[in-house]
Every structure is written in C-alpha cells, then in structure tokens.
Amino acid sequence: MLPAEIIRKKRDGGRLSAHEIQDFIRAYVAGDIPDYQVSALLMAVFFNGLAPDETAALTRTMMSSGRTYTLASGRPLIDKHSTGGVGDKVSLILAPLAAACGLAVPMVSGRGLGHTGGTLDKLESIPGFSIHLSPEQFERQVSELGVAMIGQSDDFVPADKKLYALRDVTATVESIPLICASILSKKAASGARGIVMDVKCGTGAFMQNLEDARALAEALVATGKALELPVRAVLTDMNQPLGQAIGNANEVWESVECLRGGGPTDLREITIELTAEMLLLGGVETDLATARATAGEKLASGAAYDLFIEMVERQGGNSAFADDQKLLPHARFKEKYTAAQDGYFQVTDCRAIGIAALTLGAGRRKATDAVDHATGLHMLARIGDKVTAGQPLVRIDYNDADALAECRAYLDHAFAIVDEAPQRPELILEKIS
C-alpha cells in the first residue's frame, strides 16, 4: 500500500476500495503514515466526497481501531446523537427517559466543540460525577439500569481521535462523509443497535440551511443502512438556543427541572419527540402518537427523574444537588443584557450566543482550556416576543469581569429588535429514515 497513490486516486475523483481505506487508516493509527499525508487525503475527501460504500468502509475501520462494547441486554439498545447546538442539553433528559420507557441507552458522549456545548462538560458540573467507567462497569450499568453516560477512553475508536484532531486544524470538519464516519463509528462501537440522529439546522448549527442539514441526514441514514445499523434522522431548528440555559451547571439544573415535569416547553417537546423516535426504532412502540404518549407519561410521572438520580449516584455523583442548586457551581456575578428599544425580539445569529457563553469560560477556545462550569447565559426572551426598552433579554452569569465586554459584543451581533413580529421557528423541520 502506497499512501501517495491512494491520495492521488481520491484527489482525481476515484473510488477507494474497502481494503485501501482499511490499510490506510490502520497504518495511520499505527504511526506508519505521517500527518501531512493524512491531511492530504482528508482534503481530497473534502472536495471529492466519498460514496456510501466508501463511507461505510471508513466507519467500519474506525470502529474497529480500538475497544468495542458487546452489550447484553434484554432491552433494545438504542442511542441518540445530536450534531450540536446552543443550549442543547437534551441528552441529560432523554437518556434516562428512554431507559424508563424500556430501552437500554449506552451513551458515549463528547465535550464541547467550538460554540456548541458538550454533554460531558455538563455532567462534570455535578459534584463527584465520573464520566469514566471501566468496560465491565459500563456494560453492567447498561444491563442493570438501562442507561450509562460516559466519555471516550483512549482505546475507544482511537482512529476518530487522531482524524478529528487533523480535521480541526485542516478546515475539513464540515465534510459530510467524515462527519458520518466520526459519529457512527463511535455509536456502533458503544454497542448501540439503532440510532436516532438529531440534525440541527440554523444559525447556531454546523449545518445552517435546510439543504445542507438534509444532505447530512440522508448520508447518515444511507451509511447506517450500509452498516446494517438502523438510523433515523430528525431535523430540528437551531435558529435560537434550545431552552433558556446556556452553559454547564445551569443546563444541568434546567435538565433537572424538565425531568421533574417542568422546564421550557421547547426542550420538553424535542426531548419527547426524539425519545418517541427511539421507541419506534427499538420496537417498543409501533406508532408515533403512542410513543409520544409513553414518553410524556414517563417524564410526568417522575420515572425518568428517578433513573437520572440513580445514574448520578452509580457514577459517583452527589444527587443532593437536585434538591439544592447551591451544590452546583455558581458564578460570583450576574448582570442583565437589556433591549435598546421597543419592538419584537429577533435572534439574528444563534452561533454568536454560543460564542458569547464561550468567552465567559463556558466553552473552550482551544482543546486544552479548562471549562468554568459556573458561567453561562440565561435567555429571558424568545423569537417573536414583544419587548420594551430596558427590558432584560439575557442574564449573564460570570466570574471574570474582563470577559464581560467581549461577551456583550457578541450578544450585540446576536440580536435585533424589529418593528414587526418575526415568525416563530418550527422546532421539528423534517424526518428522514
């Protein structure tokens, strides 16, 4: 296998065989191919794409590059993945909710990426919570409790770790085949036998228009079919933050409120819809209306909340935080961002809201940065709300006064007050299976 010939073939629009992909990736993980050659192949893929069978071959090779989980459960093993958004804390609610409905959810999650928050960063806001379980502990907890939420270990899909680091610095993150392989290799390796994809679309998402989001969703479904891994995709709006809380500890608290039957309406709606799709995929329910009703009942009854608390305790967390918010990290200072004039509230750039939270410490400018779990934002207005001059639009929770000005500058770009009421966005845009 000559790496340069494989690069040349893809550069010229050729189709790579499964063996060529397998040999190239395995050699890279073993340290036998340098980063500069892999970067060249990534750029060739970025411009020329991969066919579904190529994407499937890449996904299989990445999945088998390290440890995989073979889970034994009497329940259907169904997982969910989001392509990332602002204020997206759905996994914290959905995982125990789906388990309460009769599924087993083996969730291996990630950290924040750019302007989007990470499930692991949120979970680590909980005092004592460990995102690290041994393979035996992970498998036992999924079997007994029906849910575990952990981070990626060093020997779990190492090919994805190496490739993603290069994609991040070579401007190839947005490649749809590479996104598919990255997501599905980890989900398949975690033991999931079916996946519901929440593909975000809007100014706060990586896919900002419906055409691109649909293309990603279709590619994920097609790759899943090639892998014999059932995938359903739900396209959801990300033109404004999901829920009100943006950050880490504050998103955990909002998730607890939702698990108790409260919380923002949009957060409950999308969580129930995605859970219902998981129930259909797992064969627990056979029609969407019944699946929604089942998910809604388990959320309202407190069954999902009870499972969440047990999961926290099993993973070393202090569940007392759920009754005492002061046990979570909290910021020293709070300030309001207010409307400059009368009119109707409009979000013009949801991504800027995510970056505003990042500047406070809620996210990372680079991978080695520490996260300040206490900082973040709290939305006090939604698209279409009528507001008056001086009315608070956002609460800013911060620890570093020097970061406040930068945060405000991003918020200035994120919002507008307009004369006519803008249309409120639809939360569920489309479904593909």
N, C-alpha and C positions, 0 to 999 in steps of 0.2 A: 504494500500500500504506500503510494507516494502522495503525501499531503498536497503538494503543489498541483498534481493532476486532478485531484478531487476539487480543489479550489477553482481550477481552470474550467472544469466541467460545469460547475454551478455558475461561475461568472458568465459563461457563454450560454446560459439558459438550459443546460442539460438536466437530465433527471438522474438523481443518485440512487443506486441500489441500496437495499437494506444492509448488505454486507459492507458497502463503502461507508455508510453512515455509522454503522456499529464499530467498524475498525477505527475510524477517525476519532470518534468520541472516546472510546476506550483508551486509545493511545494518549489522548489529551489528559484524561483523568490520571493515567499512569505517569504523566510527566514527560512523555516521549515526543510531544508536539508543543512548540512554543506558542505563547500567547499571540504573537504577531500573525502566525498562520491561521489560528482560530479566529482572530479578529477579521481577517480577510474573508474567511468563509461566512462569518456572520453577516458581513456587509453584502456579500454576494446573495445570501438568502434574503436579506432585507430588500434588495432591488428585484430579484427574480422569483422570490417566493419558494414554497415547497408544495408539491402535490399532496393530497390526503394520505397516500400510502407512504410518502417520504416523512410527513409529519408524524404518522403513526410509528414508523421505524425509529425516528428520533426519540419519540416519547418512550417507547419500549426500552431503548438503550439507556436513556437517562434513568428510568425507573429501576433498572436492574444494576445500576452503577454502585449501589450500596445496599443497606439493610432494607428489607421489605417486611411488612407485617402480614401474617396469615392469621386472620382473626376467626375464632369460632364463636358463633352467637346464634341463639335461637331466633333472633330478630333480623329483619333485613338491614344490611349495612349500607346506609345512605348518608352521604355528606353533602355539604353546600359550600360554594366558594363565591366570593364577591370580587369583581375586578377592581374595587377600590373607590372610595368616595369620601366626602367630608361629613363627619358625624355618623358614619356607618358603624353602629355598634350591634347590628342585627345578630351576629354570631353568638354573642353572650346570652341572648334571649332564646334564639332559635335552637341551639344545640340541646339544652335541657328540655325545651318544649317538644322537640321532635322525639326525644327519648321518652318523655311522658306519654306520647301518643303511640308508642310501641316500636319505634325504630332504635337501632344502635348507631351512634354517631361517633366515628373515630376521627376527630378533628385535629389535624396538624396545621397550625396557623403560622403566620408570619408577623414581622414587625412593620412599623410604619414605613412607607415609601414616598418620598417627596412630600406633596401636600396632603396625602391620604394617611389616615391613622392605621395603626396595626393592632390586631386582636391581642397579641402577646403583651404589648406595652400597656394595654388597658388592664389585662388580667394581673399584671405585676403591680398595679396600683393597690391591689387587695393585700393587706398585711399578711406576710408569710406564704402567699400562694406560690407554688412551684410549678413552672412550666416544663420541668424536666422529670420524666418518669422513665424508669427502666423499661425495656421492651416487655418484660414479664408483667410489670405493674400496669402498663398501658393496656395490654391485652386483657388482663384480669378485670380492670376497671370497666372497660368497654363491655365485657361479657356480663359482669355483675350489675353495674349501674346503668349501662346503656349509653354512657357519654364520658368522654375524656377530652380535654383541650390541652395540647402540648405544643412545644416548639420543635423545630427541626434539629436533630442531633447531627454531629459531624459526619456520621456514617450513613445518614439518611439522604438519598439522592444527591451525592456529592457532585455529580456532573452538573446539576442545576445550579448549585452554589458557584461553581467555577465559571460556568457560562454566563450566569446573571451578572456577576461582577464585571465581566468583559462587556456585556451588552450595555451596562450602565455608563461605561466610560467611552463607548464607541458609537453612541447615538443609534443603537439598534433595538432599544427596548420596545418600540411600537410595532415591531414585526409580528403580524398575526400568527404565522406558524410557530414562531419562537415563543409567543405568549401561550399558545395552546400546549406546546410540549412542556413548558415550565409548570403550568397549572396541573395538567392531567398526570404528569409523571409523579408528582408528589401525592396527589389524591389517590391514584391507583396503588402506589407503594404503601399508603397508610392502611390499606385493607378495605377501602370503600368498594361497593359493588354497584354503585349508581351515584350520580352527582347532579345536583341542581345548581346551575350557574346563574348568579345574579350579575348580569352585564349592565354596568352603569352607563348612562348616556347623558351628556350635558356638559356645561362649562366646568363642573367640578370633577369630571371623569377623564380617564385617559382617552376614551372614545367620545368625542364631543358632538358628533352628529349621528343621526339615526342610521345612515347608510353604513358608516364605519362600525357602529355597535352591532348592527345586523350581520355584517360580514364576519365579525369576530364570533358572534353567537353561532352562526351557521358552521364556521370552521371548527368550533369546539364540539358541536353535535356530530359533525362528519368524522372528526378524529376519534371521538368516542365510539362511533359505530365500527370504525376500522380496528379499534382495540377490543371490540365486543364489550364495551363498558357503556351502559346506558347513560346518556346525558340529556337533560332538559335545560333550556335557557330561557330566562325571564329577563326582558329588557326593562330597566327601571330608570326613572328620572333622577338626574343629579344636577339640576339647574339651581337647586338650593340645598342647604345642608339637611340631612335626614334627622328628624327630631330637633331638639333645641341645643343639646350639649355637644360641644366640640372640644376634645382634649382626651384625657385618660381617666383620672379619678371621677371627673364629672360625668363622663359617659357611662362608667360603671354604675354610678348612682342612678342615672336615668334608666339604665337597663333593669335595675332592681325595682324601680317604680313600675316599669312595664310588666315585669314578672309578677307584680302584686296586682295587676289588673288596671293600672293607671298608665301614666306616661303619655307622650304625644300621639295623636291619632295616626299620623303618617307612619310612625315607627311600628305601631301595633299592626297596621294594615299590611305593610310589606312583610313583616315577620310572619303573620298568619298565612299570607299568600304563598310565600316560599316554603313554609312548613307543609302546607297543603299539597304543593307540588312534590315534595319529598314523600309524603304519604301515598300519593298516586304512583310514584316511581317505585316505591317499595312494595306496592300491592296491599298495603294496609287498608286503603280505601279505594273505591272504584269510580267515584265521581267527585268532581271538584267541589260542589256545594256541600256534600257530606264531609269531605276532607277539611274544608274551611271551618265547618261547624265543630268538628272534633278538635281542631287546633284551638279554636276560640274557647271551647269549654275547658280544655286543659290549662289554658292561660288564666281564665277567670277563676277556676277552682283553687288555684294555688299549687296544683300538682307540679307544674314546671318550676315554680319557685322553690319548692321543697327539694327537687332534684338538683337545682343550681346550688343550694346551700350544702347539700351532701357532697357534691362535686368539689366545692371550695374546701370543705373540711378534709376530704380524702386527699386533696393535693396540698395539704399543709396550711391552708389559709385560715384566717380568723374570721369566722362567719358572723361575729358580733357586729361587724361593720354595717351589716344590713339593717340593724336597728339603731345604729349610732353613726351618722355620717361623719362625725368628727374623727372617727378612727381611720378614715381615708385621708390621704394627703390633701391639704388645703392651702390655697395661696394666701399670702400675707395682705395683699391689696386687691381691691375691687374698684372698678371705675366704669362709668356708663359712656357708651358711644351714642350720640343723640342725632335726631333728624335736624337738618339745617333749615327746613321749610315745611309748610303744609303740603299734603299731596298723598300719593299712593306709593307704597313700598315696592321696590323692584330690585331683584338681585341681578346685577349685570355680569358678574364674574365670580362664580362659586369657588373656583380654584384659589382666587385671591383670599377668600375667607380661610381656607385651609392653610395657606402660607402665613396669614396673619397669626393664626394659632401657633404655627411652627416657630415664628420669630420670638414668641414668649417662652419657648422651651418645650412645647407640647409635642414637637417633632424634631427631626434631625436635619441639619444642613449637610452633614456627612455621616457615613456609617458608624464612625467611632464616637459620635457625640452621645452624651448621656441625655436622657429624657427627664424633664421636670414634670412628674405625674400630676402635680397640683394645678398647673396652669392650663388656661384654655379660654374658651368663649361660651357664651350662653345667648342663643338667639331669642330676642324678645319681640320680633316681628316676622311675618311670613309674607311671601309674594302676594300682592293684592290687598294687603291691609291698609286701611286709611290711617294716616299718621299726622301729627301736628308738630310744628316747630318746637324743638326742645324735648320731644318725646324720646325716651331711651329705645334704641334699636338693638343694641348688643351690650351684654355685660362682659367686661374684660377682667379675667382673674389672672393676676401676675405677681411675680416675685422680684423681677429685675426692672427697676424704673427706666433704665437705659433702653430697654426693648420696647417700651410703650409707644414711643414716637413711630418706630418702624411698623409696629402692629397697626397703629391708626392710619398710617399712609396706605397700607394695603387695604384696609377697610374702606378708605376713601374711593378706591378703584372698584370695590366690590358692589357698591350700592348706588342707587339713584332714587330720587323722589320725583315721580312723574305726575302729570296732570290728570291722566285718565287711568282707571284701574286696569292693570295688566291681567291677562288671563292666568288663572292659577294652573300650574302644570299638572298633567295627569301623572299619577305615580307609576302605574303599570302601563308600559307602552306597547309591548308585543311579547308573544311567546313563540318559541321555536323548539321543536322536538323531532 
